[in-house]
Amino acid sequence: MHNSNKLAFFDLFHLITDALALILAYYIAYIVSSDLTVLNGVGDYSWIIIIYIPIWIFVMAANGMYNVTTFTYYDRIFKNSLGASLFSSSIIVALMYAIKENMYNKILFFNFFLIAIIVMLIEKYLVLYVFKIKTGESTKQVLVIGANSMYEQFKYYINKTNIKVNVARFIGIDESKSLNQCAVLVHKETFKDILLNEVIDEIYFTLPIKYFKEIQEYVLIAEEMGITSRVILDLVEIKFSRVNVASLGTLPMITFHSVSLNKFQLFIKRVIDIIGAIVGLAISSVFWIGEAIAIKIDSPGPIIFAQNRVGMNGRIFKLYKFRSMYIDAEEKRKDMDAQNENKDGFMFKMKDDPRVTPVGKFIRKTSIDELPQFINVLKGDMSLVGTRPPTVEEVKRYKNYHRRRISIKPGITGMWQVSGRSAIKDFDEVVHLDTKYIDEWSVGLDIKIMIKTILVVFAKRGAS
């Protein structure tokens, strides 16, 4: 878990846009140069950008320009972009004397050097402007608890970085009182209610060092629910040794979390989700017409069943499945609690459930009722691999530690599916499998679970 978060503050988006901008600059330079001199094919000089781009990015990374906590001053961007361009160009110039003359063109390279600087500055200033617009679903919703003076400093610093957050709520403490007089930062029940009833992705504590011990209780509550906490302390002249912390301006920031913050791995996971969902929809589309006809003939009602489910950190979304039950299933469910095989009551499982249609039994057994969930994955509500998506009523009954399982996106498959699925009747065992997945998550684990899922589905094991 620790190794997977070494790049938690790495700005992958800016790295990709920088690389694309440099490629664009090369093609512009080639077009301009082709009017001034005779050139070989555009690919004959491509070694320039193959060497130039990695060096340029390395220099920018070394100067902290791909760290979201770095202040984005315009002069800093200009200075580092120019420095990276000069250093990368000097390496290319040195290489020109060691290769064949027909492999390079001085006019092309000179134009590329100038155009690259112009394109990069335009790109970086444009991206910076877009990043300052902290709106949309991708923006993290945060709760801030702290001293009013530090909160103002926090807002000032956060606006100078590429960290995209929206302060959903701020709770200020009374700094005029001594620590003994201020018994609590905020009442624990109030704190829990906010986390239970509002969409909160992260919590920021912006406090003087004297409150550090008081923070622990709240961090533990958030940790139990799987919500990331970040502590920004006013350390005055106290210095830590052998401790690695991120900085928000002059404020050290310690992060407590139980989910992966590695943006590179999360980016790879999202790419796999999009590709997997597109491929899954393309392959499964051959079943859709036949399945739709069978469902319609079998019983009256819609072909697709849509139900509100709870996603990451309490987000509500519509989960899609092929309908496998009669349309009055929800009404009948209220009178069937005594027949629930899961005695804890969190999930309803019953062998030979009378609400399931004849066609429903088949599509459940073969798991093809879940094919429409590829749409949920494509939309970003779900992932191919994740935790089991709970119902709204189920989440209302959760204890604090249960909520850790909704600290990530739910998945079409997961640990619970490859470990028995319907055969698991203890909800705490489901929670254990889900939290084990969260703690051990990696791209490799996702691939392993997807392979196991295919084998389980073909074996028709654990489905009902």
C-alpha positions as CSV (number, residue, x, y, z in Angstrom):
1,M,0.0,0.0,0.0
2,H,2.8,2.4,0.9
3,N,4.7,1.8,-2.4
4,S,1.6,2.4,-4.4
5,N,1.2,5.9,-3.1
6,K,4.7,7.3,-3.7
7,L,3.3,9.2,-6.6
8,A,0.2,10.5,-4.8
9,F,1.0,14.1,-5.7
10,F,2.3,13.4,-9.2
11,D,0.6,15.5,-11.8
12,L,0.1,13.0,-14.6
13,F,-2.3,15.2,-16.6
14,H,0.3,18.0,-17.0
15,L,3.0,15.5,-18.0
16,I,0.7,14.1,-20.8
17,T,-0.3,17.6,-22.1
18,D,3.4,18.7,-22.1
19,A,4.4,15.6,-24.1
20,L,1.5,16.2,-26.6
21,A,2.4,19.9,-26.9
22,L,6.0,19.1,-27.7
23,I,4.9,16.6,-30.4
24,L,2.7,19.3,-31.9
25,A,5.6,21.8,-31.8
26,Y,7.7,19.3,-33.8
27,Y,5.1,18.9,-36.5
28,I,4.6,22.7,-36.7
29,A,8.3,23.2,-37.0
30,Y,8.5,20.6,-39.8
31,I,5.8,22.3,-41.8
32,V,7.4,25.8,-41.3
33,S,10.9,24.4,-42.2
34,S,9.7,22.6,-45.3
35,D,8.9,26.0,-46.9
36,L,12.5,27.2,-46.1
37,T,14.6,24.1,-47.0
38,V,14.5,20.6,-48.5
39,L,13.7,18.0,-45.9
40,N,13.5,14.3,-45.7
41,G,10.3,12.6,-44.5
42,V,8.8,13.8,-41.2
43,G,9.7,10.5,-39.5
44,D,13.4,10.7,-40.5
45,Y,14.0,13.4,-37.8
46,S,11.7,11.9,-35.1
47,W,14.7,10.8,-33.1
48,I,14.8,14.5,-32.0
49,I,11.6,14.4,-30.0
50,I,12.2,10.8,-28.9
51,I,15.2,12.1,-27.0
52,Y,14.1,15.7,-26.4
53,I,10.7,14.9,-24.7
54,P,12.0,12.6,-21.9
55,I,14.9,15.0,-21.1
56,W,12.5,18.0,-21.1
57,I,10.1,16.2,-18.8
58,F,12.9,14.9,-16.5
59,V,14.1,18.5,-16.0
60,M,10.6,19.8,-15.3
61,A,10.0,16.9,-12.8
62,A,13.3,17.5,-11.1
63,N,12.1,21.1,-10.5
64,G,8.8,19.9,-9.0
65,M,6.7,21.0,-11.9
66,Y,4.8,17.7,-11.9
67,N,3.8,17.9,-8.3
68,V,0.3,19.3,-7.7
69,T,1.4,21.0,-4.4
70,T,4.0,23.2,-6.2
71,F,3.0,26.8,-6.5
72,T,2.1,27.7,-10.1
73,Y,3.6,31.2,-10.4
74,Y,3.7,32.4,-14.0
75,D,7.4,33.4,-13.7
76,R,8.2,29.9,-12.3
77,I,6.5,28.3,-15.2
78,F,8.4,30.5,-17.7
79,K,11.8,30.0,-16.0
80,N,11.5,26.2,-15.7
81,S,10.1,25.8,-19.2
82,L,12.9,27.8,-20.7
83,G,15.5,26.0,-18.7
84,A,14.2,22.6,-19.7
85,S,14.2,23.7,-23.4
86,L,17.8,25.0,-23.2
87,F,19.1,21.9,-21.5
88,S,17.2,19.4,-23.8
89,S,18.4,21.4,-26.9
90,S,22.0,21.3,-25.8
91,I,21.8,17.5,-25.5
92,I,20.4,17.3,-29.1
93,V,23.1,19.7,-30.4
94,A,25.8,17.6,-28.9
95,L,24.3,14.4,-30.5
96,M,24.2,16.1,-33.9
97,Y,28.0,16.0,-34.1
98,A,28.0,12.2,-33.5
99,I,25.4,11.2,-36.1
100,K,25.1,11.3,-39.9
101,E,24.4,14.6,-41.5
102,N,21.3,13.4,-43.3
103,M,19.7,12.5,-39.9
104,Y,19.2,16.1,-38.9
105,N,18.5,19.6,-40.3
106,K,19.8,22.7,-38.5
107,I,16.9,24.9,-39.8
108,L,14.3,22.4,-38.6
109,F,15.9,22.0,-35.2
110,F,16.3,25.8,-34.7
111,N,12.6,26.3,-35.6
112,F,11.6,23.5,-33.3
113,F,13.5,25.0,-30.4
114,L,11.7,28.4,-30.8
115,I,8.3,27.0,-31.6
116,A,8.5,24.5,-28.7
117,I,9.1,27.3,-26.2
118,I,6.1,29.3,-27.6
119,V,3.8,26.2,-27.8
120,M,4.8,25.0,-24.3
121,L,4.2,28.4,-22.7
122,I,0.8,28.7,-24.4
123,E,-0.1,25.2,-23.4
124,K,1.0,25.5,-19.8
125,Y,-0.7,28.9,-19.2
126,L,-3.9,27.6,-20.9
127,V,-3.9,24.4,-18.8
128,L,-3.2,26.5,-15.7
129,Y,-6.3,28.7,-16.5
130,V,-8.5,25.6,-17.0
131,F,-7.2,24.0,-13.8
132,K,-8.2,27.1,-11.8
133,I,-11.8,26.4,-12.6
134,K,-12.5,23.9,-9.7
135,T,-15.9,22.7,-10.8
136,G,-17.4,19.4,-12.0
137,E,-17.7,15.8,-10.8
138,S,-13.9,15.4,-10.8
139,T,-13.4,18.0,-8.1
140,K,-12.9,16.5,-4.6
141,Q,-15.5,17.5,-2.0
142,V,-13.6,18.4,1.2
143,L,-14.4,19.1,4.8
144,V,-12.0,21.6,6.5
145,I,-11.7,21.8,10.3
146,G,-9.4,24.4,11.8
147,A,-8.4,27.8,12.9
148,N,-9.9,30.7,11.0
149,S,-6.5,32.3,10.4
150,M,-5.0,29.1,9.1
151,Y,-8.1,28.5,6.9
152,E,-7.5,31.8,5.2
153,Q,-3.9,30.9,4.6
154,F,-5.0,27.4,3.4
155,K,-7.3,28.9,0.8
156,Y,-4.6,31.4,-0.3
157,Y,-2.1,28.6,-0.8
158,I,-4.5,26.0,-2.3
159,N,-5.4,28.5,-5.1
160,K,-1.8,28.7,-6.1
161,T,-1.5,25.0,-6.7
162,N,-3.0,22.4,-9.1
163,I,-4.9,20.7,-6.3
164,K,-8.6,20.7,-7.3
165,V,-10.9,20.8,-4.3
166,N,-14.2,22.3,-3.3
167,V,-14.7,23.1,0.3
168,A,-18.1,21.6,1.0
169,R,-18.0,22.7,4.6
170,F,-15.7,24.6,7.0
171,I,-15.8,24.1,10.8
172,G,-13.8,26.8,12.6
173,I,-12.6,26.5,16.2
174,D,-12.6,29.3,18.7
175,E,-8.9,30.4,18.9
176,S,-9.6,32.8,21.7
177,K,-10.1,29.9,24.2
178,S,-7.2,27.9,25.6
179,L,-6.8,24.3,24.7
180,N,-8.4,23.2,28.0
181,Q,-11.4,25.4,27.5
182,C,-11.9,24.2,24.0
183,A,-12.7,20.6,24.9
184,V,-13.4,19.4,21.4
185,L,-12.7,20.6,17.9
186,V,-16.2,19.6,16.9
187,H,-18.7,17.3,18.5
188,K,-18.0,13.7,17.3
189,E,-21.7,13.1,16.5
190,T,-21.8,16.2,14.4
191,F,-18.6,15.1,12.7
192,K,-20.0,11.6,12.0
193,D,-23.3,13.0,10.7
194,I,-21.5,15.1,8.2
195,L,-19.5,12.1,6.9
196,L,-22.6,9.9,6.8
197,N,-25.0,12.3,5.1
198,E,-22.8,14.4,2.8
199,V,-20.4,13.6,0.0
200,I,-17.0,14.1,1.5
201,D,-13.9,12.8,-0.3
202,E,-11.2,14.2,2.0
203,I,-10.9,16.0,5.3
204,Y,-8.3,18.8,5.9
205,F,-7.3,19.7,9.5
206,T,-5.7,23.1,9.5
207,L,-4.6,23.6,13.1
208,P,-1.8,24.8,15.3
209,I,0.5,21.9,16.6
210,K,-1.0,22.0,20.1
211,Y,-4.2,20.4,18.7
212,F,-2.3,17.5,17.1
213,K,-3.4,14.9,19.8
214,E,-7.0,16.0,19.5
215,I,-7.0,15.3,15.8
216,Q,-6.3,11.6,16.2
217,E,-9.8,10.7,17.3
218,Y,-11.3,12.3,14.2
219,V,-8.7,10.7,11.9
220,L,-9.6,7.3,13.3
221,I,-13.3,7.9,12.6
222,A,-12.5,8.9,9.0
223,E,-10.1,6.0,8.6
224,E,-12.8,3.6,9.7
225,M,-15.1,5.0,7.0
226,G,-12.3,4.9,4.4
227,I,-12.2,8.7,4.0
228,T,-8.8,10.3,3.4
229,S,-7.6,12.8,6.0
230,R,-4.9,15.5,5.5
231,V,-3.4,17.3,8.5
232,I,-1.9,20.8,7.9
233,L,-0.1,22.0,11.0
234,D,1.3,25.3,12.0
235,L,4.6,23.9,13.4
236,V,6.1,27.3,14.2
237,E,9.9,26.5,14.7
238,I,9.5,22.8,15.4
239,K,11.3,20.7,12.8
240,F,10.9,17.0,12.1
241,S,13.7,14.7,11.1
242,R,13.4,11.5,9.0
243,V,9.8,12.3,8.3
244,N,8.6,12.8,4.7
245,V,5.8,15.3,4.4
246,A,4.3,17.2,1.5
247,S,4.1,20.9,1.8
248,L,1.3,23.4,1.0
249,G,3.4,26.6,0.8
250,T,5.1,26.9,4.2
251,L,2.6,24.5,5.8
252,P,3.7,20.8,6.2
253,M,0.9,18.4,5.3
254,I,0.6,14.9,6.6
255,T,-1.8,12.5,4.9
256,F,-3.7,9.7,6.5
257,H,-5.5,7.4,4.1
258,S,-6.7,3.9,3.5
259,V,-7.2,4.1,-0.3
260,S,-4.7,4.4,-3.1
261,L,-3.7,7.9,-4.1
262,N,-1.3,6.8,-6.8
263,K,-2.6,8.9,-9.8
264,F,-0.6,6.9,-12.3
265,Q,-2.1,3.5,-11.2
266,L,-5.6,5.1,-10.9
267,F,-5.2,6.5,-14.5
268,I,-4.2,3.0,-15.7
269,K,-7.2,1.5,-13.9
270,R,-9.5,4.0,-15.6
271,V,-8.1,3.3,-19.0
272,I,-8.6,-0.4,-18.4
273,D,-12.2,0.3,-17.3
274,I,-12.9,2.3,-20.5
275,I,-11.4,-0.2,-22.8
276,G,-12.9,-3.1,-21.0
277,A,-16.4,-1.5,-21.0
278,I,-16.2,-0.8,-24.7
279,V,-15.0,-4.3,-25.5
280,G,-17.6,-5.8,-23.1
281,L,-20.5,-3.9,-24.7
282,A,-19.3,-4.8,-28.2
283,I,-19.0,-8.5,-27.4
284,S,-22.2,-8.7,-25.3
285,S,-24.3,-6.8,-27.8
286,V,-25.0,-10.1,-29.6
287,F,-26.9,-11.3,-26.6
288,W,-28.9,-8.1,-26.0
289,I,-31.6,-8.6,-28.6
290,G,-32.3,-12.2,-27.7
291,E,-32.2,-11.5,-24.0
292,A,-34.6,-8.5,-24.4
293,I,-37.1,-10.7,-26.4
294,A,-36.9,-13.5,-23.8
295,I,-37.4,-11.1,-20.9
296,K,-40.4,-9.4,-22.6
297,I,-42.1,-12.7,-23.5
298,D,-41.4,-14.2,-20.0
299,S,-43.1,-11.5,-17.9
300,P,-44.5,-8.0,-18.3
301,G,-42.3,-5.0,-17.3
302,P,-39.2,-3.2,-18.5
303,I,-36.3,-5.0,-20.0
304,I,-33.7,-3.0,-18.1
305,F,-34.0,-2.7,-14.3
306,A,-32.5,0.5,-12.9
307,Q,-32.0,0.9,-9.2
308,N,-30.3,3.6,-7.0
309,R,-27.1,2.3,-5.6
310,V,-24.4,4.0,-3.5
311,G,-21.1,4.7,-5.1
312,M,-17.7,6.1,-4.0
313,N,-18.1,8.0,-0.7
314,G,-21.9,8.1,-0.8
315,R,-22.5,9.2,-4.4
316,I,-25.8,7.9,-5.6
317,F,-26.0,6.5,-9.2
318,K,-28.4,4.4,-11.3
319,L,-27.2,0.8,-11.6
320,Y,-28.4,-1.0,-14.7
321,K,-29.2,-4.7,-15.0
322,F,-31.4,-6.9,-17.2
323,R,-34.6,-7.4,-15.2
324,S,-34.6,-10.9,-13.6
325,M,-37.6,-10.4,-11.3
326,Y,-41.3,-9.7,-11.6
327,I,-42.2,-6.0,-11.4
328,D,-43.8,-6.3,-7.9
329,A,-40.6,-7.8,-6.5
330,E,-39.9,-4.8,-4.3
331,E,-43.3,-4.9,-2.7
332,K,-43.1,-8.6,-2.0
333,R,-39.6,-8.2,-0.5
334,K,-41.0,-6.3,2.5
335,D,-42.9,-9.5,3.7
336,M,-40.0,-11.9,3.2
337,D,-37.5,-10.9,5.9
338,A,-38.1,-14.1,7.8
339,Q,-36.9,-16.1,4.8
340,N,-33.7,-14.1,4.4
341,E,-30.7,-16.5,4.5
342,N,-28.4,-13.6,5.6
343,K,-29.5,-13.3,9.2
344,D,-27.7,-10.0,9.7
345,G,-30.2,-8.4,7.3
346,F,-27.8,-6.2,5.4
347,M,-28.3,-8.2,2.2
348,F,-31.3,-10.3,1.1
349,K,-30.5,-13.8,-0.2
350,M,-33.0,-16.6,-0.6
351,K,-32.7,-19.9,-2.4
352,D,-35.4,-20.3,-5.1
353,D,-36.6,-16.8,-4.6
354,P,-40.2,-16.8,-5.9
355,R,-39.8,-13.2,-7.2
356,V,-37.3,-14.4,-9.8
357,T,-38.7,-15.1,-13.2
358,P,-37.9,-18.3,-15.2
359,V,-35.7,-16.3,-17.6
360,G,-34.3,-14.4,-14.6
361,K,-33.0,-17.7,-13.1
362,F,-31.1,-18.4,-16.3
363,I,-29.6,-15.0,-16.7
364,R,-28.6,-14.8,-13.1
365,K,-27.0,-18.2,-13.2
366,T,-25.0,-17.2,-16.2
367,S,-24.4,-13.7,-14.9
368,I,-25.5,-12.1,-18.2
369,D,-28.1,-10.0,-16.2
370,E,-25.1,-7.8,-15.3
371,L,-24.0,-7.0,-18.8
372,P,-25.7,-3.5,-18.8
373,Q,-23.3,-2.5,-16.0
374,F,-20.7,-2.0,-18.6
375,I,-22.6,1.3,-19.2
376,N,-22.1,2.2,-15.6
377,V,-18.3,1.5,-16.0
378,L,-18.2,3.7,-19.1
379,K,-20.0,6.5,-17.3
380,G,-17.5,6.3,-14.5
381,D,-20.0,5.3,-11.8
382,M,-18.4,1.9,-11.4
383,S,-15.2,0.1,-12.2
384,L,-14.7,-3.4,-13.8
385,V,-13.2,-4.5,-10.4
386,G,-14.2,-3.0,-7.1
387,T,-16.5,-3.6,-4.1
388,R,-20.1,-4.9,-4.3
389,P,-22.4,-1.9,-5.0
390,P,-24.8,-1.6,-2.0
391,T,-28.3,-0.3,-2.0
392,V,-29.3,3.0,-0.4
393,E,-31.3,1.2,2.4
394,E,-28.3,-1.1,3.1
395,V,-25.9,1.8,3.6
396,K,-28.3,3.6,6.0
397,R,-27.8,0.6,8.4
398,Y,-24.0,0.6,8.1
399,K,-21.8,0.9,11.1
400,N,-18.7,3.1,10.7
401,Y,-16.3,0.4,9.7
402,H,-18.8,-0.9,7.1
403,R,-18.4,2.4,5.2
404,R,-14.8,1.7,4.2
405,R,-16.2,-0.5,1.5
406,I,-17.7,2.5,-0.3
407,S,-14.5,4.5,-0.1
408,I,-13.7,3.4,-3.7
409,K,-15.9,2.9,-6.8
410,P,-18.0,-0.3,-6.7
411,G,-17.2,-2.9,-9.4
412,I,-19.0,-5.4,-11.7
413,T,-16.7,-8.0,-10.0
414,G,-14.4,-8.1,-7.0
415,M,-13.0,-10.3,-4.2
416,W,-16.6,-11.2,-3.1
417,Q,-17.4,-12.6,-6.6
418,V,-14.4,-14.8,-7.0
419,S,-14.6,-16.0,-3.4
420,G,-18.1,-17.4,-3.4
421,R,-20.6,-14.7,-4.4
422,S,-24.0,-15.9,-3.2
423,A,-22.5,-18.7,-1.1
424,I,-21.2,-15.9,1.3
425,K,-24.1,-15.3,3.8
426,D,-22.1,-13.3,6.4
427,F,-22.1,-9.6,5.6
428,D,-19.0,-9.1,7.7
429,E,-17.2,-11.6,5.4
430,V,-18.2,-9.4,2.5
431,V,-16.9,-6.4,4.3
432,H,-13.7,-8.3,5.0
433,L,-13.2,-9.2,1.4
434,D,-13.9,-5.7,0.2
435,T,-11.5,-4.0,2.6
436,K,-8.9,-6.6,1.8
437,Y,-9.2,-5.6,-1.8
438,I,-8.9,-1.9,-0.9
439,D,-5.8,-2.6,1.2
440,E,-4.1,-4.8,-1.3
441,W,-5.2,-3.0,-4.5
442,S,-3.0,-2.8,-7.5
443,V,-3.5,-3.0,-11.3
444,G,-2.1,-6.5,-11.2
445,L,-4.7,-7.6,-8.6
446,D,-7.5,-6.2,-10.8
447,I,-6.2,-8.3,-13.8
448,K,-6.0,-11.4,-11.6
449,I,-9.6,-10.9,-10.3
450,M,-10.9,-10.4,-13.9
451,I,-9.3,-13.6,-15.0
452,K,-10.7,-15.5,-12.0
453,T,-14.2,-13.9,-12.7
454,I,-14.2,-15.3,-16.2
455,L,-13.4,-18.8,-14.9
456,V,-16.1,-18.5,-12.1
457,V,-18.7,-17.3,-14.6
458,F,-18.0,-20.2,-17.0
459,A,-18.1,-22.6,-14.2
460,K,-21.4,-21.0,-13.0
461,R,-20.1,-21.2,-9.5
462,G,-21.6,-19.1,-6.7
463,A,-24.3,-17.3,-8.8
464,S,-28.0,-17.2,-7.9
